[in-house]
Amino acid sequence: VRLLEGPLARRADAVVTVSEPIAEELRSTLRLAAKPLVVLSCPPRTDIEPAPRGEGPLLALYQGAMGPGRRLEDLVVAARHADGVRLTARVPGAPDLEGVERAEPVAPDELVEAAASYHAGLVINRPVTRNDELVLPNKLFEYLMAGLAVVVPRLPGLTPLVEGEGVGLTYEPGRPEQLGAVLTELARDDARLA
């Protein structure tokens, strides 16, 4: 497949991908004359009023999948290091996680609405593959449409958008205790959360 991908991509009328960093990677590795077209992997636009912060803990949500690059154990460690935060996971088929509440799965077209009652959305990807490093996952856009601040690993695909637009905070990938500390910071700073 690798031997065919470059020659076929160079002959194609269009090459389409899901993020600017992946487009640059494809242009370089496949030796394309033009940068691929980027179509972000966003759900349809939804206008929802975000949950007010109010009194009580910061409500942080991870909704998505589990696997080698998305270790649910990271949520357990983060919960141990987060003060003033209630962590919830919405992951189909996930085991019970100590210190992490479970939210029932919802249909894909209900994810934005289901996230709106939280304050912060989490991305826990680790850079297991180059794709993991350059990813802009659907959940990021779902959280943003729900009005959530986001907390994401400091990866080349995520950091420019999150920091450039001022929509959240980053932490060192694979350091769940740092994720917990960043959530604590966010719980203590309503202005930053807003």
QUIFEN-V960994 format. One record per residue. N is the residue number from 0. RES is the residue in three letters. PHI is phi in radians with two decimals (999 if undefined). OMEGA is omega in whole degrees, -180 to 180 (NA if undefined). D_FIRST is the distance of its C-alpha to the first C-alpha in Angstrom with 1 decimal. Layout:
n/res/phi/omega/d_first
N/RES/PHI/OMEGA/D_FIRST
N/RES/PHI/OMEGA/D_FIRST
//
This chain:
n/res/phi/omega/d_first
0/VAL/999/179/0.0
1/ARG/-1.00/-179/3.8
2/LEU/-1.18/-179/5.4
3/LEU/-1.54/-172/5.2
4/GLU/-1.00/-179/5.9
5/GLY/-1.06/-180/9.2
6/PRO/-1.03/179/10.6
7/LEU/-1.21/179/10.1
8/ALA/-1.10/180/11.6
9/ARG/-1.20/179/14.3
10/ARG/-1.63/-176/15.3
11/ALA/-1.23/175/15.5
12/ASP/-1.17/180/19.0
13/ALA/-2.69/171/18.3
14/VAL/-2.08/-175/16.0
15/VAL/-2.15/177/17.5
16/THR/-2.51/-168/17.5
17/VAL/-1.87/178/20.1
18/SER/-2.73/178/21.8
19/GLU/-1.06/180/23.0
20/PRO/-1.08/178/21.7
21/ILE/-1.19/178/18.1
22/ALA/-1.05/178/18.6
23/GLU/-1.13/178/19.8
24/GLU/-1.08/179/17.0
25/LEU/-1.13/180/14.4
26/ARG/-1.04/-179/16.9
27/SER/-1.27/-174/17.1
28/THR/-1.24/-179/13.6
29/LEU/-1.65/-180/12.2
30/ARG/0.97/-180/15.6
31/LEU/-1.47/179/16.7
32/ALA/-1.24/-179/20.3
33/ALA/-2.24/177/21.2
34/LYS/-1.18/178/20.7
35/PRO/-1.05/175/18.9
36/LEU/-1.23/180/21.4
37/VAL/-1.83/174/22.2
38/VAL/-2.14/-178/23.4
39/LEU/-1.07/-177/24.7
40/SER/-1.48/-176/24.1
41/CYS/-1.84/171/27.9
42/PRO/-1.27/176/29.8
43/PRO/-1.00/-178/32.5
44/ARG/-1.02/179/35.3
45/THR/-2.29/177/38.0
46/ASP/-1.77/-178/41.4
47/ILE/-2.30/176/42.8
48/GLU/-1.39/-180/45.7
49/PRO/-1.19/180/44.7
50/ALA/-1.18/175/46.7
51/PRO/-1.21/-178/49.7
52/ARG/-1.18/178/49.7
53/GLY/1.01/178/53.3
54/GLU/-1.48/177/54.6
55/GLY/1.72/-174/52.8
56/PRO/-1.26/170/49.4
57/LEU/-1.21/-180/46.4
58/LEU/-1.68/-177/44.1
59/ALA/-1.95/-175/40.5
60/LEU/-2.18/165/37.7
61/TYR/-2.02/173/34.2
62/GLN/-2.19/-178/32.4
63/GLY/2.80/-175/28.9
64/ALA/-1.93/174/26.8
65/MET/-2.15/179/27.0
66/GLY/2.90/-177/24.5
67/PRO/-0.99/180/23.7
68/GLY/-1.61/-180/23.5
69/ARG/-2.37/-175/26.4
70/ARG/-1.43/180/29.1
71/LEU/-1.14/176/32.1
72/GLU/-1.03/178/34.3
73/ASP/-1.07/178/34.1
74/LEU/-1.18/179/36.1
75/VAL/-1.11/179/38.7
76/VAL/-1.12/179/39.1
77/ALA/-1.04/-180/39.2
78/ALA/-1.05/179/41.9
79/ARG/-1.16/-177/44.0
80/HIS/-1.83/-178/44.0
81/ALA/-1.89/180/44.6
82/ASP/-1.91/180/48.2
83/GLY/1.36/-176/49.2
84/VAL/-2.28/171/45.9
85/ARG/-1.96/-176/45.0
86/LEU/-1.68/179/41.3
87/THR/-2.25/177/39.8
88/ALA/-2.09/173/36.4
89/ARG/-2.03/-175/35.1
90/VAL/-2.35/179/32.2
91/PRO/-0.98/176/31.8
92/GLY/1.36/-178/32.3
93/ALA/-1.32/174/33.3
94/PRO/-1.29/173/36.1
95/ASP/-1.12/-179/39.4
96/LEU/-2.08/-178/39.2
97/GLU/-1.06/178/42.4
98/GLY/1.44/-178/43.8
99/VAL/-2.19/178/41.2
100/GLU/-1.32/179/42.3
101/ARG/-1.93/173/40.1
102/ALA/-1.93/180/39.6
103/GLU/-1.17/176/38.8
104/PRO/-1.06/176/35.4
105/VAL/-2.25/178/35.8
106/ALA/-1.11/-179/33.9
107/PRO/-0.92/-179/31.2
108/ASP/-1.38/178/33.5
109/GLU/-1.96/-176/36.3
110/LEU/-1.12/-180/34.6
111/VAL/-1.12/180/36.1
112/GLU/-1.07/-180/39.5
113/ALA/-1.20/180/39.3
114/ALA/-1.42/-172/38.5
115/ALA/-1.11/-180/41.5
116/SER/-1.50/179/44.1
117/TYR/-1.82/-180/42.5
118/HIS/-1.89/-177/43.0
119/ALA/-2.42/177/39.7
120/GLY/-1.95/-175/36.1
121/LEU/-1.91/168/34.0
122/VAL/-2.06/-175/30.3
123/ILE/-2.10/-178/29.7
124/ASN/-1.02/172/26.1
125/ARG/-1.85/-178/25.6
126/PRO/-1.39/179/23.0
127/VAL/-1.28/179/21.0
128/THR/-2.23/176/17.6
129/ARG/-1.08/177/17.2
130/ASN/-1.07/177/16.8
131/ASP/-1.05/-180/20.1
132/GLU/-1.17/-172/21.7
133/LEU/-1.79/-172/20.9
134/VAL/-1.16/166/21.5
135/LEU/-2.23/-171/24.2
136/PRO/-1.22/178/24.6
137/ASN/-0.90/-174/26.4
138/LYS/-1.01/178/29.2
139/LEU/-1.02/-178/30.1
140/PHE/-1.27/175/30.9
141/GLU/-1.09/178/32.6
142/TYR/-1.05/-178/34.9
143/LEU/-1.10/178/35.7
144/MET/-1.15/178/36.7
145/ALA/-1.43/178/38.8
146/GLY/1.47/-179/40.7
147/LEU/-1.53/164/39.6
148/ALA/-1.26/180/39.4
149/VAL/-2.07/174/36.1
150/VAL/-2.20/-170/35.6
151/VAL/-2.32/174/32.1
152/PRO/-1.19/-179/30.6
153/ARG/-1.32/-179/30.7
154/LEU/-2.10/-175/27.1
155/PRO/-1.02/179/25.8
156/GLY/-1.40/-174/24.6
157/LEU/-1.64/-172/27.8
158/THR/-1.01/-178/30.7
159/PRO/-1.02/180/31.0
160/LEU/-1.23/-175/31.4
161/VAL/-1.14/-180/33.6
162/GLU/-1.33/-180/35.8
163/GLY/-1.10/-180/35.8
164/GLU/-1.65/179/37.0
165/GLY/1.11/-176/39.2
166/VAL/-1.82/-180/38.1
167/GLY/3.09/-178/37.9
168/LEU/-2.17/179/37.7
169/THR/-2.11/176/35.1
170/TYR/-2.47/-179/35.1
171/GLU/-1.20/-179/33.4
172/PRO/-1.02/180/30.2
173/GLY/1.35/180/30.8
174/ARG/-2.10/-176/34.6
175/PRO/-1.08/176/35.8
176/GLU/-1.15/176/39.4
177/GLN/-1.23/174/38.9
178/LEU/-1.00/178/37.5
179/GLY/-1.04/179/40.9
180/ALA/-1.14/179/42.8
181/VAL/-1.15/177/41.2
182/LEU/-1.11/177/42.0
183/THR/-1.07/177/45.6
184/GLU/-0.97/-178/45.9
185/LEU/-1.14/179/44.8
186/ALA/-1.13/-176/47.3
187/ARG/-1.64/-174/50.1
188/ASP/-2.32/-178/49.4
189/ASP/-1.06/180/49.8
190/ALA/-1.13/179/49.7
191/ARG/-1.16/178/46.3
192/LEU/-1.05/-180/45.1
193/ALA/-1.13/NA/46.4
//
